[in-house]
Amino acid sequence: DAKTTQPTSMDCAEGRAANLPCNHSTISGNEYVYWYRQIHSQGPQYIIHGLKNNETNEMASLIITEDRKSSTLILPHATLRDTAVYYCIVRVGNDYKLSFGAGTTVTVRA
Amino acid sequence: DSGVTQTPKHLITATGQRVTLRCSPRSGDLSVYWYQQSLDQGLQFLIQYYNGEERAKGNILERFSAQQFPDLHSELNLSSLELGDSALYFCASSVGHSGSTDTQYFGPGTRLTVL
């Protein structure tokens, strides 16, 4: 699996968009970008995933650069409940495991 | 709510003991995964079962074993427990089909404390 690089932490103001970057410069053509988050010791929560195209769902948007070497997760209107550790993971679609790195600790402030 | 259930929520036991953690996957999911999250190791993949058969193994100790039953629920057995086994144990499930993306959904976890 390709390795990912994320900032250790970031702050965001409540109601503003949170843009979480992820570098995955060694990603292979058949590897997807997945995002999960973990809110204080709860089970990791699936957010979104994509291969090449930008994706949007009710939780977030995923922007993948054309060369696929980096991506950005966008939380459009951050709330205090979005405070969590966010993990960017690249994997082949049906790979048996998820390899979690250290992630980005996002703190949303009122 | 992911639809994955785990019991018990908390477990406190002593060194040398044996415990069983239980996981029920989402309706329709055939694959179950077990992960361990300790303070110094992050989330580590332990083992995967698909439709009752072991499919993949990760960093699972020999003292640990798992199985998946015909009704697709899974149990993780931890024996000869040591202080270092204290951790959060998460179960995840997915449809399990190949050839396409297969998203894993996690349960709320079991917090194991070994005293």
Interface residues (C-beta under 8 A of the other chain):
Chain A: Y32 Y34 S41 Q42 G43 P44 Q45 Y46 H49 G93 N94 Y96 K97 L98 S99 F100 G101 A102
Chain B: S2 V4 Y33 Y35 G42 L43 F45 Q48 R55 A56 G58 L88 F90 A92 H97 S98 G99 S100 T101 D102 T103 Q104 Y105 F106 G107 P108 G109 R111
